Amino acid sequence: MRTHGPRGYNILPPVVKNLLIINGLFFLATITFYTTFNTDLYRILGLHLFIAQNFEPYQFVTYMFMHGSWHHLLFNMFALWMFGNLLENVWGAKRFVIYYFVTGIGAAIIHYAVLYIQLIPTLQAINVFLADPSNNELKAFLNSEYFKILGESWHRNTFIPFVNEYNRLIAVSPSEALVQGVNFMKEYRVDLLNAPVVVGASGAVFGILLAFGMMFPNNYIYLFFAIPIKAKYFVIAYGALELYFGITGGRGNIAHFAHLGGMLFGYLMIRYWKSKGKLY
């Protein structure tokens, strides 16, 4: 079992180095385009749900280079360097690149597959209303578990103005209020599908973490730079936490199933390469 780096070890191999640079440039471009041209690159390059109006196929790649904050970027890039440099030294540049993008794209597929399943009841409720609209059905939907507030800005700028106008119209002309309600529901469906935007290299990074744990299970990782834990136990524990948070919805807007998706596709890739005798 290999427990150390190979001879001729490069502490900053070319693929890892270029990924670090590209991610940094994308982050700077995101800030520059927004402040200078008022252009939101998150909307253009971040990954949207595959049935959303703002979805484009290229987003399966570009989303991996977008990050929401400095700490998001720095955490992912540190993990990419920490675990990825050894893998690239062992695998070589070509195999590492393939693995990186397969796990990153796989992470996005798993994340949005789970999200789409979660959205199906809401989409069905919207379609039922639009097929036979009524003011009573609209009120029932807005008070149901299927209705989701799509962020503070959407609530303030879209939902509240609609409620105020709808309440004004319902008192004087229920038919006009219903027309307003139908238009709102059509717009809400579009906004609902466009709202989820995934950014970050985390899916690919978790795939790299999984590979590190499988290939170097007895290497030590130092938690908080002080507490030693073998890589295999670290990966198992991290994967279990991601599954727990994914099921319970804990820790805010983190795409836990994307992380698990990166690990799943990484596992499948490594098993495939191992079966073909091409792991090293």
C-alpha positions in Angstrom: 0.0 0.0 0.0 1.4 3.4 -1.0 1.6 5.8 1.9 3.8 8.5 0.6 4.4 10.6 -2.5 6.2 9.2 -5.5 9.7 10.1 -6.6 10.0 13.4 -8.4 7.2 14.8 -6.4 6.0 18.2 -7.6 4.4 20.2 -4.8 2.4 22.3 -7.4 1.8 20.1 -10.4 0.6 21.8 -13.6 -3.2 20.9 -13.6 -3.6 21.8 -9.9 -1.7 25.0 -10.5 -3.8 26.0 -13.5 -7.0 25.2 -11.8 -6.0 27.4 -8.9 -5.2 30.2 -11.3 -8.4 29.8 -13.4 -10.6 29.7 -10.3 -9.0 32.9 -9.0 -9.4 34.6 -12.4 -13.1 33.7 -12.5 -13.7 35.1 -9.0 -12.0 38.4 -9.9 -14.0 38.5 -13.2 -17.2 38.0 -11.3 -16.5 41.0 -9.1 -15.3 43.1 -12.0 -18.2 42.4 -14.3 -20.7 43.1 -11.6 -19.2 46.4 -10.4 -18.1 47.7 -13.8 -20.8 46.4 -16.2 -23.6 45.5 -13.7 -23.4 41.9 -15.2 -24.2 39.0 -13.0 -21.9 36.1 -14.0 -23.5 33.9 -11.4 -26.7 33.9 -13.5 -24.7 33.3 -16.7 -22.1 30.8 -15.6 -23.6 29.3 -12.4 -25.5 26.0 -13.0 -29.3 26.2 -13.2 -31.8 23.4 -13.0 -32.0 21.7 -16.4 -35.6 22.7 -17.0 -35.0 26.3 -15.9 -35.2 29.2 -18.4 -31.7 30.3 -17.5 -30.1 26.9 -18.0 -27.3 26.4 -20.6 -25.4 23.1 -21.1 -22.0 24.8 -20.7 -22.9 25.6 -17.1 -22.1 22.0 -16.2 -18.5 23.1 -16.6 -18.4 26.8 -15.8 -20.2 26.4 -12.5 -17.1 24.6 -11.1 -15.0 27.8 -11.5 -17.5 30.2 -9.8 -17.4 30.8 -6.1 -19.8 32.8 -3.9 -17.2 34.4 -1.5 -13.5 34.6 -0.7 -13.7 32.0 2.0 -15.7 29.6 -0.3 -12.9 30.0 -2.9 -10.0 29.7 -0.5 -11.4 26.6 1.2 -12.0 24.8 -2.1 -8.6 25.8 -3.5 -6.7 24.8 -0.4 -8.4 21.4 -0.4 -7.8 21.0 -4.1 -4.1 21.7 -3.6 -3.8 19.6 -0.4 -5.3 16.4 -1.8 -5.0 17.0 -5.5 -1.3 17.5 -5.8 -0.5 14.0 -4.6 -3.1 12.5 -6.9 -1.9 14.3 -9.9 1.7 13.3 -9.1 0.6 9.6 -9.1 -2.0 9.7 -11.9 -0.5 12.2 -14.2 -2.1 15.3 -15.7 -4.5 13.7 -18.2 -6.1 11.2 -15.8 -6.4 13.8 -13.0 -8.1 16.3 -15.4 -10.6 13.5 -16.5 -11.3 12.6 -12.9 -11.8 16.2 -11.8 -14.3 17.1 -14.5 -16.2 13.8 -14.3 -16.7 14.2 -10.5 -17.6 17.8 -10.9 -20.2 17.1 -13.5 -21.4 14.1 -11.7 -21.9 16.2 -8.5 -24.1 18.6 -10.4 -26.2 15.8 -11.9 -26.8 14.2 -8.5 -27.6 17.5 -6.8 -30.2 18.6 -9.4 -31.7 15.1 -9.7 -32.4 15.3 -5.9 -33.6 18.9 -6.1 -36.0 18.1 -9.0 -37.5 15.3 -7.1 -38.0 17.6 -4.2 -39.7 20.2 -6.4 -42.1 17.9 -8.1 -44.9 18.3 -5.6 -44.7 22.1 -5.9 -44.6 22.0 -9.7 -47.6 19.7 -9.7 -49.6 22.0 -7.4 -48.8 24.9 -9.7 -49.9 23.0 -12.8 -53.2 21.9 -11.0 -54.0 25.5 -10.2 -53.2 26.8 -13.7 -55.4 24.1 -15.3 -58.4 25.2 -13.3 -57.7 28.5 -11.5 -59.8 30.0 -8.7 -59.2 32.5 -6.0 -59.8 29.8 -3.3 -57.2 27.5 -4.9 -54.7 30.3 -5.1 -55.1 31.1 -1.4 -54.9 27.5 -0.5 -51.6 27.1 -2.5 -50.0 30.2 -0.9 -50.8 28.9 2.6 -49.6 25.3 1.8 -46.3 23.6 2.3 -45.8 23.6 -1.4 -45.3 27.4 -1.6 -41.7 28.4 -1.1 -40.3 31.9 -0.5 -37.5 32.4 -3.0 -35.2 34.5 -1.0 -35.5 37.8 0.8 -35.2 40.0 -2.3 -37.8 38.0 -4.2 -40.1 38.2 -1.1 -39.7 42.0 -0.8 -39.7 43.0 -4.5 -42.1 40.4 -6.0 -44.3 38.6 -3.5 -45.2 41.5 -1.2 -46.2 43.9 -4.1 -48.3 41.0 -5.6 -50.1 40.4 -2.3 -50.9 44.0 -1.8 -52.3 44.4 -5.3 -54.2 41.1 -5.1 -55.8 42.1 -1.8 -56.9 45.4 -3.3 -58.4 43.8 -6.4 -60.2 40.9 -4.6 -62.3 43.4 -2.7 -63.5 45.2 -5.9 -63.2 42.7 -8.7 -62.5 39.0 -7.9 -62.2 38.2 -11.7 -59.4 40.8 -12.1 -57.8 39.5 -8.9 -57.8 36.0 -10.4 -56.1 37.2 -13.6 -53.5 38.8 -11.4 -53.1 35.5 -9.5 -52.7 33.4 -12.7 -50.0 35.8 -14.0 -48.2 35.6 -10.6 -48.3 31.8 -10.6 -46.8 31.6 -14.1 -44.0 34.0 -13.1 -43.6 32.1 -9.8 -43.0 28.9 -11.7 -40.3 30.5 -13.8 -38.7 32.1 -10.8 -38.9 28.8 -8.8 -37.0 27.0 -11.5 -34.4 29.7 -12.0 -33.8 30.3 -8.3 -31.4 27.4 -7.5 -27.9 28.3 -8.8 -25.0 26.0 -7.9 -21.5 27.4 -7.9 -18.1 26.1 -6.7 -15.6 23.4 -7.1 -16.8 21.5 -4.0 -18.2 18.5 -5.9 -14.9 17.9 -7.7 -13.0 18.6 -4.5 -15.1 16.0 -2.6 -14.3 13.5 -5.5 -10.6 14.2 -5.0 -11.0 13.7 -1.2 -12.7 10.4 -1.9 -9.8 9.3 -4.2 -7.3 10.4 -1.6 -9.0 8.3 1.0 -9.2 5.2 -1.3 -5.7 5.4 -2.6 -3.9 6.5 0.5 -6.2 5.2 3.3 -3.5 5.1 6.0 -2.0 8.6 5.3 -2.7 11.0 8.1 -4.8 14.1 7.8 -4.4 16.7 10.5 -7.7 18.2 11.6 -7.2 21.9 12.6 -3.5 21.2 11.7 -3.2 19.4 15.0 -5.4 16.3 15.4 -4.2 13.3 13.3 -6.8 11.0 11.6 -6.3 8.4 8.9 -7.6 9.4 5.5 -10.0 6.5 5.3 -11.7 7.4 8.5 -11.8 11.1 7.6 -13.5 10.4 4.3 -16.1 8.0 5.9 -16.9 10.5 8.6 -17.1 13.4 6.2 -19.3 11.4 3.8 -21.6 10.4 6.6 -22.0 14.1 7.8 -22.8 15.2 4.2 -25.5 12.5 4.0 -26.9 13.5 7.3 -27.0 17.2 6.5 -28.4 16.5 3.0 -31.3 14.5 4.4 -32.0 16.9 7.3 -31.4 20.1 5.4 -28.8 21.4 7.9 -26.1 24.0 7.4 -27.9 26.4 5.2 -27.4 26.7 1.4 -24.6 24.1 1.1 -25.2 21.6 -1.7 -24.6 18.4 0.3 -25.9 16.1 -2.4 -23.5 17.7 -4.8 -20.7 16.7 -2.5 -22.0 13.2 -2.2 -22.4 13.1 -6.0 -18.8 14.0 -6.5 -17.8 11.2 -4.1 -20.1 8.7 -5.8 -18.8 9.4 -9.3 -15.3 9.4 -7.9 -15.8 6.0 -6.4 -17.2 4.6 -9.7 -14.3 6.0 -11.7 -11.7 4.5 -9.4 -13.5 1.2 -9.3 -13.6 1.2 -13.1 -9.9 2.1 -13.5 -9.0 -0.5 -10.9 -11.0 -3.2 -12.8 -9.0 -2.3 -16.0 -5.7 -2.3 -14.1 -5.2 1.4 -14.8 -5.4 2.9 -11.4 -1.6 3.7 -11.3 
